[in-house]
Structures are given as structure tokens and as C-alpha cells.
Amino acid sequence: MELRMNEMSYLSDLKEQKHQVWAPEIASFFSNPWFERAWIYQEVVCSKSATVYSGLCDASESIARNSLPWNCLTRFYKIAEELEALENRPTSICSVIGSLIFGQTHYDANNRIGNLTDLLTLLELRRDSKVTDARDKIFSLVELSNEGQQSRVLADYSKSVVEVYTSTARSIINSRKDLRILSAVQQSPGQSDLPSWVPDWREQWHGKHLISAALKSFKQFDDTTAASFTATAGRYLKLHDEECSNQLSLYGKSFSRIKILADVVTNALEYGSTFSTGVAHLYEMGFPRSPKYPRTELTSAAVLYMTMMTFRSLVNQPENLTTKTCLDNVGLSEEKRGTSSVASSTRRLFLTENDYIGFAPANTAVGDEICLLFGGDVPYVVRERDDSHQFIGECYCYGIMNGEAVRTCTGKEDQDSKNEKLYVLA
């Protein structure tokens, strides 16, 4: 079906005024719950020529009046520039319909050469979708993934939710040979029936994770803050033989422990009328006044500033992307796209025992350990138990994000196995 002239005209108008709010009818259409259904992803992505039908019509009306080619919706989103953002960060910041268009674009391109998307990327992309059966968060995507085609993950409704989520997480780790999936863990410890290291896909995104975020680079100071991280300096994943199916045993290196915690927003960013006032308050809480930050030529105040700006980049969109404008345009609510208050409730500023500064999950406690697990790109927070560790989540720690903590004083990688530690995550 060809686009009608009024549709062509509307698309043309959008090019001239894409930063203005779209018509309420369009915003309402994009907010339709149909797009949130998990199984819709297969229907749209696998279709060679999809047509969307919306509303009611009787025999006197043409069905075409209530239909729209899917590629027309793609044009709307290309105009809004959300696809550019999805190319960089296909996770929680995108709207539901945007993830469908992103998935179809990549499926069309990759399926021709037999190279499908990995399952973790699809799970991140569609985490906020809706299902009746929690297992369908995975089963609705598995056949469109590399793991599904390789029979690493299979749809098996005889397994419980815990069994499906745990076995899928382990399969993804073994398939990817890295620990990126740990950055998708955002549930609070003790509030889930899953092992602490397994993402609970039943929960929507609480905030963007570090690996997906286009973090600001403060090159006017130095190069220790970058848009991508290599905290373990490329050390390969090193798993230990499992004794329990619910445990993940792997090797890494201990860095330090949490000494002081503060709320990034209430204790710093929004404390007082100036940044200096917030910093002074952090000093009162015990953050260092030292003129030199460990292993750098920077002051602790400069590192505090850069750390808080990095935190804000997880909340706000980078200036060169227009995803926020796009989401405003299509009328998605603040609740759906996240706010500063939601993001701040998921992370806290910390000071370690060796005077390093960063931010960690909100449920981090004083005494928790910061470690570098081989195969991971970022540091992690864990909590010791009697015979295992509880996984808390990923963290940002200024000065160790690019492998500094696993290199010796000569700048070479520390390969001494004596400095390795076995972590049993349960």
C-alpha cells in the first residue's frame, strides 16, 4: 500500500519541526499497549512486509483507512533520530516501539548471512516488555538469537522461572565468555527468588548500566574516564568447576572495601545552591580533602566532580543524541523513561578504605567488597557470606576503570595467580 498524500505531507512537516510535540493521536498510537507485548517482537521482526491495523471499521469503510505499513513507522523513528541512539545503547533508554524497529533492522541485515543477535542484547532491548508467563521474557526471543539457533538455550515450560532464568544466565556467560550479563542485575538482594548473580528479567530497568552508557570523557583532566571500560585489562573469564547449579564460581582480584556511603543527589548534587556547598558537605561526611587523588595528579575535589558528572550522564542524555526529545515527542510518560530521582535511588556515592571514589548500587553497605572479576569490563560489589558471596551489582570507581588495578607498578599486567581470589556467587 502506498502512503497517502496526507501521510507524505505529515512526514515532510516532521522533518522541519521534529523537536516539537507530535499530534496527540500519534502520541496515543505509539503508547498503545500492543507494542509492549513480548511475543509481538517475533511478529514484527520476522515479517517481510508488516502492516499495522488499528481501530474499528465497518463494511462501509475501507480497511486501508485504519492500516499503516510498518515501514512508515520506521520513517517516523528515523526522523526522530532514536535509531541513532539505539545503535549506541540498545537498552533501557529506548521506547518499546523503537526496540521493535531496531530489532527488525538488524534481523533483516544479519539473517541473510546467518548471524543473529546474541540473546543478552535482545533481553536488554526488550526487558520492559509485558508477559503473562515470566518465562516468555526469554522464550519469546530465544529463536531469534544465536544461542537459540545453536541450541544453547531452548524453550522448556517444564522448568520453573528460577530454573529458566538461572540456566539462561549461565548459558549466556558460557556463550559470550564474558560477564556483561552481571550489569543487568538490578534487583535488591533478598527480594528475589533468584541467585544474586542472575538478572531478574521480570523487573523493568531501574536505570542504564555502565556498559551501555555513553559516559562523558573528561580529557581536559586525563583519560581515565572513558565511554567504554576495561577494568580487568582484558583478562579472560576464568570459571571454576561448579558444585551447585545456583552458584557461579569464578576468579578475580579484590580491590578494596566500602568505608563511607552518601546519596549522590541529596548529599551532593542538590545539596545547597552550588557545587562547592555539596562538596563541603561530603567533606563533613568524611570524604577526603587531600590535594592528591591516589595514583593521579588530580585533587580529590576534581575526582568528586568528574564522578558526579559521570553519574549524571547515566541520568541525562548526551547532548549529541536526541532520544529524550524523541520520547517527549511520542508522549511517553516520565515513569516509563526514568527520572533523576529514580536513577539516584539506584546508586550511591562511596569512598573506599584506600581513598578511591565512585558510585555503587543503592543497596551497597559499608564493608562491602569491590572486586575485579576476570571477564568483566567494570568493577563489581560483593558481600561476604559464610561460604560464598552475595552479588550486589556493578560499580564505577575512578582510577581503576581501565585496568589500573590489575597492572603492576611497572604498567604490566599482574599474572601472578597468588593475587587471584576465588569468588563463589550465590
Salt bridges, closest charged atoms under 4 A:
GLU7 OE2 - ARG4 NH2 2.80
GLU36 OE1 - LYS130 NZ 3.24
GLU36 OE2 - LYS336 NZ 2.87
GLU61 OE2 - ARG65 NH1 3.98
GLU81 OE2 - LYS18 NZ 2.36
GLU87 OE2 - HIS106 NE2 3.33
ASP118 OD2 - ARG176 NH1 2.96
GLU124 OE1 - ARG180 NH2 2.55
GLU124 OE2 - HIS209 NE2 2.99
ASP133 OD2 - ARG135 NH2 2.75
ASP178 OD1 - ARG176 NE 3.11
ASP193 OD1 - ARG202 NH2 2.62
ASP200 OD1 - ARG202 NE 2.74
GLU203 OE1 - HIS206 NE2 3.06
ASP223 OD1 - LYS219 NZ 3.51
GLU242 OE2 - ARG170 NH1 3.50
GLU284 OE1 - HIS281 ND1 3.66
GLU297 OE2 - LYS292 NZ 3.65
ASP328 OD2 - LYS324 NZ 3.32
ASP328 OD1 - ARG337 NH2 2.64
GLU334 OE2 - ARG337 NH2 2.59
ASP355 OD1 - LYS259 NZ 3.51
ASP368 OD1 - ARG383 NE 2.83
GLU369 OE1 - ARG257 NH2 3.96
GLU369 OE1 - LYS421 NZ 3.11
GLU384 OE2 - ARG257 NH2 2.62
GLU384 OE2 - LYS421 NZ 3.97
GLU394 OE2 - ARG347 NH2 3.84
GLU413 OE2 - ARG235 NE 3.17
ASP414 OD2 - LYS253 NZ 3.66
GLU420 OE2 - ARG235 NH2 2.79
GLU420 OE1 - LYS238 NZ 2.89
